[in-house]
Amino acid sequence: MTQVHITDTILRDAHQSLIATRLRTEDMIPACERLDRAGYWSLEVWGGATFDACLRFLKEDPWERLRKLREALPNTRLQMLLRGQNLLGYRHYADDVVRDFVACAAGNGIDVFRIFDALNDLRNVKTAIEAVKHAGKHAQGAISYTQSPVHTVEQFVRQAKQLRKLGCDSLVVKDMAGLLTPFNTAELFAALTDAVDCPVHLHTHATSGQAEMCHLKAIENGCRHIDTAISAFAGGTSHAPTEAMVAALANTPYDTGLDLGLIQEIGFYFREVRKKYHQFESEYTGVDTRVLSSQLPGGMISNLVNQLREQGALDRFGAVLAEIPRVREDLGYPPLVTPSSQIVGTQAVLNVITGERYKTITNEVKMYFQGRYGRAPGRVNPVVRRQAIGNQETITQRPADLLPPEMDRLRREAGEFAHTEEDVLTVAMFPEIGAEFLKQRAESTLQPEPLLPPAPPQREAAAPRAAPLEFNATLHGETYHIKVTGSGHRRDDIRPFYVTVDGIPEEIMLEVLDEAELGGEGGEAAQRTRAGGSLRPRATRPGQISTTMPGTVIEVLVEIGQTVKAGDPLLIIEAMKMETEIQAAIGGTVQTIHVVKGDSVNPDETLVEIAP
């Protein structure tokens, strides 16, 4: 059999890659009748970041989304991405939680479970595979593809054989960053399809501009299932366009059998839908060959850009991309996929922003060195490991073996607004935002983040703006489209501004000759930061404790009047979904606490004041 089958990612990974997972269910349903007629092998509709985004931004119940899609797509397999023992969260869960989650997902409509582990530690996928098989569904084992001195074709073949022995019905090479090149793909798929007696799928991203060539080489070497995205949400950090691959394979032994005209209709629909989400478009979603050295997935690149822009450090983006491979080497070459991509990327940002490598170490990096995410693929840097966890022993057993059964406790702690098993699992995945979502749902106060209307043409603007953010500039007869994307901290009389000129990111250094200060020169307000409306004092001395990154306070660990030593943890901040301890720079007494749990904070703000 040579026919090639297609899984379309339009309802999950495509919009996760290009518009920050913001596509709403109401914009999916109108396309479902045509998607259901298209004849796909499956549609990827759930998992990954969709659960988080539904709760955090869209104020949708992700389980209700799944049920609606199941009803609207009765003839098509529905597929989800599952992070093994992490499920859809960012920590390992006990086995009973994994089994319960899989059973609920299957019961609500999932047919195919694509199961991966960020470290390719197969101990972390075994329970999920067993649960999927118990539910009578299709278990697809994923090989998280990466390149390093410790990752070889032979190793991937061994992993494929082990996944097949665990009961997987099919396998997939999950190339989340778009690292595969055509001839590497040919070599890998020739070896894999010869080694295992089940279908091997290819999931690759278009970030480096090679996806279509990789698909063709995989097909020539035995691959019969590929992932693509409707063209309206294809390319860049997303996937190869479905229409292009259908056309390329038509009238060949690999013909997909899909109706190109019908798929084009679906593409026209989503092309219009995408315009509604213009505010979430990233300027870093085109071809970017830097991924071949940084190995950072596209969604993570846009995340890093936003973090750096918020603290006026977008000019350090190149330095962060250069630091990521060094951090990855220190951690033993983990593949960069959730959550390891966030672990490595956030630590690289901290190393660059603080000006000292590993001066601040996230809690997740500490847990990684403790072995709580699984077995590192290669040898970790012993010096960095000692900085992170001292002389603590690394656990050698499967991390979940240390976790007692959790479901009974989770049911008790889910709160008065959790009425179903799905509600309990929602709170288990995301305790803070899940509980708040259920509360707002009960009170009928759910409000999704607003979608901004498209900017009107300049001629229709009601009044000119004193400081336009987007404009055309004509210089010596040439017209350039300029968009201001951010500004950095003022250094003496120089302030960097970040713009795009005809879509190309640029940095402009401006000498500030006159600038208004809130409250007047020397006034108290002039000494305060104003990001996000904050009036916290600016940190100017060691006893005024601040953060190096924008984030959210998730725990206050001290009280006013408490005595602390230098290095004691004061707060836990969440940034880029990673947790970082904010430690005391000096010993003394906690004099003032300027934050509470849930506050957003920015660099240079005083969060806690310590009197020596």
C-alpha positions as CSV (number, residue, x, y, z in Angstrom):
1,M,0.0,0.0,0.0
2,T,1.5,3.3,-1.1
3,Q,-1.3,5.8,-0.5
4,V,-0.2,8.7,1.8
5,H,-2.6,9.7,4.6
6,I,-2.8,13.2,6.2
7,T,-3.4,14.4,9.7
8,D,-4.3,18.1,9.6
9,T,-3.2,20.3,12.5
10,I,-5.5,23.3,11.7
11,L,-7.5,22.9,14.9
12,R,-4.5,22.6,17.2
13,D,-0.8,22.9,16.4
14,A,-1.2,25.2,13.4
15,H,-2.8,28.0,15.4
16,Q,-0.7,27.2,18.5
17,S,2.3,27.9,16.3
18,L,1.1,31.1,14.6
19,I,-1.4,32.9,16.8
20,A,-0.5,31.7,20.3
21,T,-3.2,29.1,20.5
22,R,-6.0,31.7,20.4
23,L,-8.4,30.2,17.8
24,R,-11.8,30.0,19.5
25,T,-14.2,27.1,19.2
26,E,-16.8,29.4,17.6
27,D,-14.5,29.8,14.7
28,M,-13.7,26.1,14.3
29,I,-17.3,24.8,14.2
30,P,-18.4,26.4,10.9
31,A,-15.5,24.6,9.1
32,C,-16.2,21.2,10.6
33,E,-18.8,19.9,8.1
34,R,-16.3,20.3,5.3
35,L,-13.3,19.1,7.4
36,D,-15.4,16.0,8.1
37,R,-16.0,15.3,4.4
38,A,-12.3,15.9,3.4
39,G,-11.2,12.3,4.2
40,Y,-8.3,13.0,6.6
41,W,-6.7,10.1,8.5
42,S,-7.2,12.3,11.6
43,L,-7.6,15.8,12.8
44,E,-5.4,17.0,15.6
45,V,-7.9,19.0,17.8
46,W,-6.7,18.9,21.4
47,G,-3.8,18.7,23.8
48,G,-0.6,20.6,23.8
49,A,-1.2,24.2,24.9
50,T,-4.9,24.3,23.9
51,F,-6.1,23.2,27.4
52,D,-4.1,26.0,29.0
53,A,-5.1,28.7,26.5
54,C,-8.8,27.8,26.7
55,L,-8.8,28.3,30.5
56,R,-6.4,31.2,30.7
57,F,-7.3,33.4,27.8
58,L,-10.4,32.2,25.9
59,K,-12.5,31.3,29.0
60,E,-13.7,28.2,27.4
61,D,-14.1,24.8,29.0
62,P,-11.6,22.6,27.1
63,W,-13.7,19.5,27.7
64,E,-16.8,21.2,26.2
65,R,-14.7,22.2,23.2
66,L,-13.8,18.5,22.7
67,R,-17.4,17.4,23.0
68,K,-18.5,20.0,20.4
69,L,-15.8,19.0,18.0
70,R,-16.7,15.3,18.5
71,E,-20.3,16.1,17.6
72,A,-19.4,18.2,14.6
73,L,-16.8,15.7,13.2
74,P,-18.6,12.3,13.5
75,N,-16.7,10.6,10.7
76,T,-13.1,11.6,11.4
77,R,-10.6,10.4,14.0
78,L,-9.9,13.1,16.6
79,Q,-6.3,13.2,17.8
80,M,-4.6,14.8,20.8
81,L,-1.0,15.5,22.0
82,L,-0.3,14.1,25.5
83,R,2.9,14.8,27.4
84,G,3.2,11.3,28.9
85,Q,3.3,11.5,32.7
86,N,3.0,15.3,32.5
87,L,-0.4,14.9,30.7
88,L,-1.2,18.6,29.8
89,G,0.5,20.2,32.8
90,Y,4.1,21.0,33.7
91,R,4.8,18.4,36.4
92,H,4.5,14.6,36.7
93,Y,1.3,13.2,37.9
94,A,0.6,9.9,39.7
95,D,-0.4,6.9,37.7
96,D,-4.0,7.0,38.8
97,V,-4.3,10.6,37.5
98,V,-2.9,9.5,34.1
99,R,-5.3,6.7,33.9
100,D,-8.3,8.8,34.9
101,F,-7.3,11.6,32.4
102,V,-6.9,9.2,29.5
103,A,-10.3,7.6,30.3
104,C,-12.0,11.0,30.4
105,A,-10.4,12.2,27.2
106,A,-11.4,9.0,25.4
107,G,-14.9,9.2,26.8
108,N,-15.3,12.8,25.5
109,G,-14.1,12.0,22.0
110,I,-10.4,11.4,21.5
111,D,-9.5,8.5,19.2
112,V,-5.8,8.8,18.7
113,F,-3.4,9.7,21.6
114,R,0.0,10.9,20.5
115,I,2.2,10.3,23.5
116,F,5.7,11.8,24.1
117,D,8.2,12.5,26.8
118,A,10.4,15.5,26.6
119,L,13.5,13.5,27.5
120,N,12.5,10.4,25.4
121,D,12.6,8.6,28.7
122,L,10.1,5.8,27.9
123,R,9.5,5.1,31.6
124,N,7.4,8.3,31.5
125,V,5.1,7.1,28.7
126,K,4.4,3.5,29.7
127,T,1.4,4.2,32.0
128,A,-0.3,6.5,29.4
129,I,0.1,3.9,26.6
130,E,-1.4,1.2,28.8
131,A,-4.3,3.5,29.7
132,V,-5.0,4.3,26.0
133,K,-5.0,0.6,25.1
134,H,-7.3,-0.1,28.1
135,A,-9.7,2.5,26.7
136,G,-9.7,0.8,23.3
137,K,-8.1,3.7,21.5
138,H,-5.1,4.2,19.2
139,A,-1.8,4.7,21.0
140,Q,0.8,6.5,19.0
141,G,4.3,6.6,20.5
142,A,6.4,9.7,19.7
143,I,10.1,10.0,19.2
144,S,11.0,13.6,20.1
145,Y,13.5,14.4,17.4
146,T,16.7,16.4,18.2
147,Q,20.3,16.5,17.2
148,S,23.2,16.2,19.5
149,P,26.3,14.1,20.1
150,V,24.2,11.6,22.0
151,H,21.3,11.3,19.6
152,T,21.8,9.0,16.7
153,V,19.7,7.1,14.1
154,E,20.6,3.9,16.0
155,Q,19.3,5.3,19.2
156,F,16.0,6.4,17.6
157,V,15.6,2.9,16.1
158,R,16.1,1.4,19.6
159,Q,13.5,3.7,21.0
160,A,11.0,2.9,18.2
161,K,11.4,-0.9,18.9
162,Q,10.8,-0.2,22.6
163,L,7.7,1.9,21.9
164,R,6.3,-0.9,19.7
165,K,6.9,-3.4,22.5
166,L,5.0,-1.2,24.9
167,G,1.9,-1.6,22.7
168,C,2.0,1.4,20.4
169,D,-0.2,1.0,17.3
170,S,1.8,3.5,15.4
171,L,4.9,5.7,15.8
172,V,5.7,9.3,14.9
173,V,8.9,11.2,14.5
174,K,8.0,14.5,16.3
175,D,10.3,17.1,14.8
176,M,8.9,20.0,16.9
177,A,11.5,22.6,15.9
178,G,11.9,21.7,12.2
179,L,15.4,20.4,12.5
180,L,15.2,17.6,10.0
181,T,16.9,18.0,6.6
182,P,15.8,16.0,3.6
183,F,18.6,13.5,3.5
184,N,18.6,13.1,7.3
185,T,14.9,12.3,6.9
186,A,15.6,9.7,4.2
187,E,18.2,8.0,6.4
188,L,16.0,8.0,9.5
189,F,12.8,6.8,7.9
190,A,14.6,4.1,5.9
191,A,15.9,2.7,9.2
192,L,12.7,3.1,11.2
193,T,10.3,1.6,8.6
194,D,12.7,-1.4,8.2
195,A,12.9,-1.9,12.0
196,V,9.2,-1.8,13.1
197,D,6.1,-3.5,11.8
198,C,3.7,-0.5,12.3
199,P,3.1,2.8,10.5
200,V,5.6,5.6,11.2
201,H,4.2,9.1,10.8
202,L,6.2,12.4,10.3
203,H,5.4,15.5,12.2
204,T,7.7,18.4,11.2
205,H,7.6,22.1,11.3
206,A,8.4,24.5,8.5
207,T,10.5,26.8,10.5
208,S,13.8,26.2,8.6
209,G,12.0,26.1,5.2
210,Q,12.5,22.3,4.5
211,A,9.3,20.7,5.6
212,E,7.9,19.8,2.1
213,M,11.3,18.3,1.0
214,C,11.4,16.3,4.3
215,H,7.9,14.9,3.7
216,L,8.8,13.8,0.2
217,K,12.0,12.0,1.4
218,A,10.1,10.4,4.2
219,I,7.4,9.1,1.8
220,E,10.1,7.8,-0.6
221,N,11.5,5.8,2.4
222,G,8.3,4.1,3.7
223,C,6.4,6.9,5.5
224,R,2.7,6.8,4.7
225,H,1.3,9.4,7.2
226,I,2.3,13.0,7.3
227,D,1.1,16.1,9.3
228,T,0.2,19.2,7.4
229,A,-1.8,22.4,8.0
230,I,-4.4,24.2,5.9
231,S,-2.5,26.9,4.0
232,A,-4.2,29.8,5.8
233,F,-2.3,28.6,8.9
234,A,0.7,26.9,7.3
235,G,4.4,27.8,6.9
236,G,6.8,29.5,9.2
237,T,6.7,27.9,12.6
238,S,3.6,25.9,11.6
239,H,3.6,23.0,9.0
240,A,3.8,22.3,5.3
241,P,0.5,23.4,3.6
242,T,-2.0,20.6,3.1
243,E,-3.1,21.8,-0.3
244,A,0.5,21.8,-1.6
245,M,1.2,18.3,-0.4
246,V,-2.1,17.0,-1.8
247,A,-1.3,18.6,-5.2
248,A,2.3,17.4,-5.1
249,L,1.3,13.7,-4.6
250,A,-1.7,13.7,-6.9
251,N,-1.6,11.2,-9.8
252,T,1.4,9.4,-8.3
253,P,1.5,6.1,-6.4
254,Y,1.4,8.2,-3.2
255,D,-1.9,10.1,-4.1
256,T,-3.7,11.1,-0.9
257,G,-7.2,10.7,-2.5
258,L,-8.2,14.1,-0.9
259,D,-10.3,16.6,-2.8
260,L,-8.1,19.6,-3.4
261,G,-11.0,21.9,-4.2
262,L,-12.7,21.1,-1.0
263,I,-9.6,21.7,1.0
264,Q,-9.1,25.0,-0.8
265,E,-12.6,26.0,0.3
266,I,-11.6,25.3,3.9
267,G,-8.5,27.3,3.4
268,F,-10.4,30.4,2.2
269,Y,-12.6,30.2,5.3
270,F,-9.7,30.1,7.7
271,R,-7.9,32.9,5.8
272,E,-10.7,35.2,6.7
273,V,-10.9,33.9,10.3
274,R,-7.2,34.5,10.8
275,K,-7.7,38.3,10.3
276,K,-9.7,38.4,13.6
277,Y,-6.6,37.3,15.5
278,H,-4.2,39.9,14.1
279,Q,-3.1,41.0,17.5
280,F,-1.5,37.6,18.2
281,E,0.5,37.5,15.1
282,S,4.2,37.2,15.7
283,E,6.9,38.8,13.6
284,Y,9.0,35.7,14.1
285,T,6.8,33.2,12.3
286,G,8.6,33.2,8.9
287,V,11.4,31.0,7.8
288,D,14.2,31.3,10.4
289,T,17.2,29.0,9.9
290,R,18.6,30.0,13.3
291,V,16.5,27.2,14.6
292,L,19.1,24.8,13.2
293,S,21.6,26.0,15.8
294,S,19.3,27.0,18.7
295,Q,16.9,24.0,18.2
296,L,14.1,26.1,19.7
297,P,10.5,25.4,18.6
298,G,8.8,28.3,16.9
299,G,6.2,28.9,19.6
300,M,9.0,29.3,22.1
301,I,10.8,31.8,20.0
302,S,7.8,34.2,20.0
303,N,7.5,33.7,23.7
304,L,11.1,34.7,24.3
305,V,10.6,37.8,22.1
306,N,7.7,38.9,24.2
307,Q,9.6,38.4,27.5
308,L,12.6,40.3,26.3
309,R,10.5,43.1,24.8
310,E,8.6,43.5,28.1
311,Q,11.8,44.3,30.0
312,G,13.4,46.4,27.2
313,A,16.0,43.8,26.3
314,L,15.0,42.8,22.8
315,D,18.5,43.7,21.8
316,R,19.6,40.7,23.7
317,F,17.6,38.2,21.6
318,G,20.7,37.1,19.6
319,A,22.6,36.6,22.9
320,V,19.7,34.4,24.2
321,L,19.7,32.3,21.0
322,A,23.4,31.8,21.4
323,E,23.0,30.9,25.1
324,I,20.3,28.3,24.6
325,P,22.7,25.6,23.1
326,R,25.1,26.1,25.9
327,V,22.4,25.6,28.6
328,R,21.2,22.6,26.7
329,E,24.6,21.1,26.7
330,D,24.9,21.8,30.5
331,L,21.7,19.8,31.0
332,G,22.8,16.8,28.9
333,Y,21.2,17.7,25.6
334,P,17.5,17.3,26.3
335,P,15.2,17.6,23.2
336,L,13.6,21.1,23.2
337,V,9.9,20.4,23.6
338,T,7.4,21.2,26.3
339,P,8.4,21.4,29.2
340,S,12.2,21.1,28.5
341,S,12.1,23.9,25.9
342,Q,10.7,26.3,28.6
343,I,13.2,25.0,31.1
344,V,16.2,25.6,28.9
345,G,14.8,28.8,27.3
346,T,13.9,30.5,30.5
347,Q,17.3,29.7,32.1
348,A,19.1,31.1,29.0
349,V,17.1,34.3,29.4
350,L,18.1,34.6,33.0
351,N,21.8,33.9,32.2
352,V,21.8,36.7,29.7
353,I,19.7,39.3,31.5
354,T,21.5,38.9,34.9
355,G,24.9,39.1,33.2
356,E,26.1,36.0,35.1
357,R,25.5,32.5,34.1
358,Y,23.3,30.6,36.6
359,K,23.3,33.5,39.1
360,T,19.6,32.8,39.3
361,I,18.4,29.2,38.7
362,T,14.7,28.3,38.2
363,N,13.1,25.7,40.3
364,E,12.5,23.6,37.2
365,V,16.2,23.5,36.4
366,K,16.8,22.3,40.0
367,M,14.1,19.6,39.6
368,Y,15.7,18.6,36.3
369,F,19.1,18.0,38.0
370,Q,17.3,16.1,40.8
371,G,16.0,13.7,38.1
372,R,12.4,14.6,38.7
373,Y,11.6,14.9,35.0
374,G,13.4,11.7,34.1
375,R,16.8,10.6,32.9
376,A,18.9,13.2,31.1
377,P,19.9,11.9,27.6
378,G,23.6,12.8,28.1
379,R,26.0,13.7,30.8
380,V,25.1,16.9,32.7
381,N,27.6,19.6,33.6
382,P,28.7,18.7,37.2
383,V,29.6,22.2,38.1
384,V,26.2,23.6,37.1
385,R,24.5,20.7,38.8
386,R,26.4,21.5,42.0
387,Q,25.3,25.2,41.7
388,A,21.7,24.2,41.3
389,I,21.3,21.4,44.0
390,G,24.5,21.1,45.9
391,N,25.3,17.6,46.9
392,Q,21.8,16.2,46.6
393,E,21.5,12.8,45.1
394,T,19.8,12.4,41.7
395,I,16.9,10.0,41.8
396,T,17.3,7.0,39.6
397,Q,13.8,5.5,39.6
398,R,10.9,6.5,37.4
399,P,9.8,9.9,38.9
400,A,6.2,8.9,39.2
401,D,7.2,6.0,41.4
402,L,7.7,8.6,44.1
403,L,4.2,9.9,43.8
404,P,1.4,8.3,45.9
405,P,-2.1,8.0,44.3
406,E,-3.6,11.5,43.9
407,M,-7.1,11.3,42.6
408,D,-8.9,11.0,45.9
409,R,-7.0,14.0,47.3
410,L,-7.5,16.0,44.1
411,R,-11.3,15.4,44.3
412,R,-11.4,16.7,47.8
413,E,-9.3,19.7,47.0
414,A,-11.0,20.7,43.7
415,G,-13.4,23.0,45.4
416,E,-17.1,23.6,45.5
417,F,-17.3,24.5,41.8
418,A,-15.9,21.2,40.5
419,H,-19.0,19.1,39.7
420,T,-17.6,16.5,37.4
421,E,-14.5,14.3,37.0
422,E,-13.5,16.6,34.1
423,D,-13.7,19.6,36.4
424,V,-11.5,17.9,38.9
425,L,-8.9,17.1,36.2
426,T,-9.1,20.7,35.0
427,V,-8.0,21.9,38.5
428,A,-5.4,19.2,38.7
429,M,-3.8,20.3,35.5
430,F,-3.8,24.1,36.3
431,P,-4.7,24.6,40.0
432,E,-4.9,28.4,40.0
433,I,-6.4,29.2,36.7
434,G,-8.5,26.1,36.7
435,A,-10.1,26.9,40.0
436,E,-10.7,30.5,39.0
437,F,-12.2,29.4,35.7
438,L,-14.7,27.1,37.5
439,K,-15.6,29.9,39.9
440,Q,-16.2,32.4,37.1
441,R,-18.2,29.8,35.2
442,A,-20.5,29.2,38.2
443,E,-20.9,33.0,38.6
444,S,-21.5,33.5,34.9
445,T,-18.7,36.0,34.8
446,L,-16.4,34.4,32.2
447,Q,-15.0,37.1,29.9
448,P,-12.5,36.1,27.2
449,E,-9.7,38.4,26.4
450,P,-11.0,41.0,23.8
451,L,-10.2,40.7,20.1
452,L,-9.0,44.1,18.9
453,P,-10.6,45.4,15.7
454,P,-8.2,45.9,12.8
455,A,-6.6,49.3,12.8
456,P,-8.5,51.6,10.4
457,P,-6.8,53.0,7.3
458,Q,-4.9,56.1,8.1
459,R,-7.2,58.3,6.1
460,E,-10.2,57.2,8.3
461,A,-8.6,57.8,11.6
462,A,-10.7,60.1,13.8
463,A,-7.7,62.2,14.9
464,P,-3.9,62.0,14.5
465,R,-2.0,60.4,17.3
466,A,0.8,62.3,18.9
467,A,3.0,59.2,18.9
468,P,1.9,56.8,16.1
469,L,2.9,53.1,16.5
470,E,2.5,52.2,12.9
471,F,3.0,54.4,9.8
472,N,4.5,54.8,6.4
473,A,7.6,57.0,6.0
474,T,8.8,58.4,2.7
475,L,12.5,59.2,2.4
476,H,14.2,60.3,-0.9
477,G,11.3,59.0,-2.9
478,E,11.2,55.5,-1.2
479,T,8.3,54.6,1.1
480,Y,8.8,52.3,4.0
481,H,6.2,50.7,6.3
482,I,7.4,51.1,9.9
483,K,5.8,49.6,13.0
484,V,7.1,50.4,16.5
485,T,7.2,47.1,18.5
486,G,8.7,48.2,21.8
487,S,11.3,50.4,23.6
488,G,14.1,49.6,26.0
489,H,15.3,51.1,29.2
490,R,16.9,54.6,28.9
491,R,20.6,54.5,29.4
492,D,21.9,58.0,30.1
493,D,20.4,60.0,27.2
494,I,20.1,57.0,24.9
495,R,17.0,54.8,24.6
496,P,16.6,51.9,22.2
497,F,13.4,51.6,20.2
498,Y,12.5,48.4,18.4
499,V,10.7,48.6,15.0
500,T,10.1,46.7,11.9
501,V,10.9,48.3,8.5
502,D,8.9,46.5,5.8
503,G,8.7,43.5,8.1
504,I,12.4,43.4,9.0
505,P,13.1,43.8,12.7
506,E,15.5,46.7,13.4
507,E,16.8,48.5,16.5
508,I,17.0,52.3,16.6
509,M,19.1,54.2,19.2
510,L,17.6,57.6,19.9
511,E,19.3,60.4,21.9
512,V,16.5,61.7,24.2
513,L,16.6,65.5,24.3
514,D,13.3,66.0,26.1
515,E,11.1,63.6,27.9
516,A,8.1,64.0,30.2
517,E,8.5,62.5,33.7
518,L,5.5,61.5,35.8
519,G,5.3,63.8,38.8
520,G,8.0,66.2,37.7
521,E,11.8,66.1,38.2
522,G,12.7,64.9,41.6
523,G,9.0,64.0,42.5
524,E,8.3,60.8,44.3
525,A,6.3,59.4,41.3
526,A,9.4,59.9,39.1
527,Q,11.2,57.4,41.3
528,R,8.6,54.7,40.8
529,T,8.1,52.2,38.0
530,R,5.0,52.5,36.0
531,A,4.9,49.3,33.9
532,G,1.4,47.8,34.0
533,G,0.2,50.7,36.2
534,S,2.5,49.7,39.1
535,L,3.6,52.3,41.6
536,R,6.1,50.1,43.5
537,P,9.3,51.9,44.4
538,R,12.2,51.4,42.0
539,A,14.9,49.1,43.4
540,T,18.1,51.1,44.0
541,R,19.8,49.3,46.9
542,P,20.6,45.7,48.0
543,G,17.8,45.6,50.5
544,Q,15.2,46.4,47.9
545,I,14.5,43.0,46.3
546,S,13.4,42.8,42.7
547,T,13.0,40.3,39.9
548,T,15.1,39.9,36.7
549,M,12.1,39.0,34.5
550,P,8.5,40.0,34.2
551,G,6.2,37.4,35.8
552,T,3.4,36.6,38.2
553,V,3.8,36.1,42.0
554,I,2.5,32.6,42.8
555,E,3.8,32.4,46.4
556,V,4.8,34.8,49.1
557,L,7.1,32.9,51.5
558,V,7.8,35.5,54.2
559,E,6.0,37.9,56.5
560,I,6.7,41.4,57.7
561,G,9.0,41.3,60.7
562,Q,10.5,37.9,59.7
563,T,14.3,37.6,60.0
564,V,16.0,36.2,56.8
565,K,19.5,35.4,55.8
566,A,21.1,36.2,52.4
567,G,20.0,33.6,50.0
568,D,16.7,32.7,51.7
569,P,13.7,32.4,49.4
570,L,11.2,35.3,49.7
571,L,8.9,34.8,46.7
572,I,8.2,32.4,43.9
573,I,7.6,34.1,40.5
574,E,6.2,32.3,37.5
575,A,7.6,33.5,34.1
576,M,7.2,31.7,30.8
577,K,5.4,28.9,32.8
578,M,8.6,28.3,34.8
579,E,9.0,29.1,38.5
580,T,11.9,31.1,40.0
581,E,12.7,31.7,43.6
582,I,13.4,35.4,44.4
583,Q,16.0,35.3,47.2
584,A,17.2,37.8,49.8
585,A,20.3,39.7,48.6
586,I,21.2,40.6,52.2
587,G,20.3,39.3,55.7
588,G,18.0,41.3,58.0
589,T,14.3,41.9,58.8
590,V,11.5,41.9,56.3
591,Q,10.3,45.5,56.5
592,T,7.8,45.8,53.7
593,I,6.1,43.5,51.2
594,H,4.8,45.2,48.1
595,V,3.2,42.2,46.4
596,V,0.5,39.6,47.0
597,K,-0.1,36.3,45.3
598,G,-1.3,36.9,41.8
599,D,0.4,40.2,41.2
600,S,2.2,40.9,38.0
601,V,5.7,42.2,38.5
602,N,8.4,43.7,36.4
603,P,12.2,44.2,36.6
604,D,13.5,47.0,38.8
605,E,10.4,47.1,41.0
606,T,10.9,46.7,44.7
607,L,8.9,43.6,45.7
608,V,10.2,43.1,49.2
609,E,12.3,45.5,51.4
610,I,14.8,44.2,53.9
611,A,16.3,46.3,56.7
612,P,19.8,45.1,57.6
